[in-house]
Amino acid sequence: MQRATVPPRRSTMQRKALEDLFIHALSEIANAEQDLNAQARKVA
């Protein structure tokens, strides 16, 4: 039996979806941090 060197298309799509989700989550966190910093400056 030959081993498949190329992963099936589905797993590639799943990985892409996970990467998109991860990038989106990181940008959401960055936005939240900026909002918190802005609020902290207003209070100070």
C-alpha positions as CSV (number, residue, x, y, z in Angstrom):
1,M,0.0,0.0,0.0
2,Q,1.2,3.5,-0.8
3,R,1.1,6.2,1.7
4,A,-0.7,9.3,0.6
5,T,1.7,12.2,0.8
6,V,-0.9,14.9,0.0
7,P,-3.6,15.2,2.7
8,P,-7.2,14.9,1.5
9,R,-8.8,18.2,0.5
10,R,-11.2,18.2,3.4
11,S,-8.4,18.4,6.1
12,T,-6.8,21.2,4.1
13,M,-10.1,23.1,4.2
14,Q,-10.5,22.5,7.9
15,R,-7.0,23.7,8.6
16,K,-7.7,26.9,6.6
17,A,-10.9,27.5,8.5
18,L,-9.1,27.0,11.8
19,E,-6.4,29.5,10.7
20,D,-9.0,32.0,9.7
21,L,-10.8,31.6,13.0
22,F,-7.6,31.9,15.0
23,I,-6.6,35.1,13.1
24,H,-10.1,36.5,13.7
25,A,-9.8,35.8,17.4
26,L,-6.4,37.4,17.7
27,S,-7.7,40.6,16.0
28,E,-10.7,40.6,18.3
29,I,-8.4,40.4,21.3
30,A,-6.2,43.2,19.9
31,N,-9.3,45.4,19.4
32,A,-10.5,44.7,23.0
33,E,-7.0,45.6,24.4
34,Q,-7.0,48.9,22.5
35,D,-10.5,49.7,23.8
36,L,-9.4,48.9,27.4
37,N,-6.3,51.1,27.0
38,A,-8.4,54.0,25.7
39,Q,-10.8,53.7,28.6
40,A,-7.9,53.5,31.1
41,R,-6.5,56.7,29.7
42,K,-9.9,58.5,30.0
43,V,-10.1,57.4,33.7
44,A,-6.5,58.4,34.5
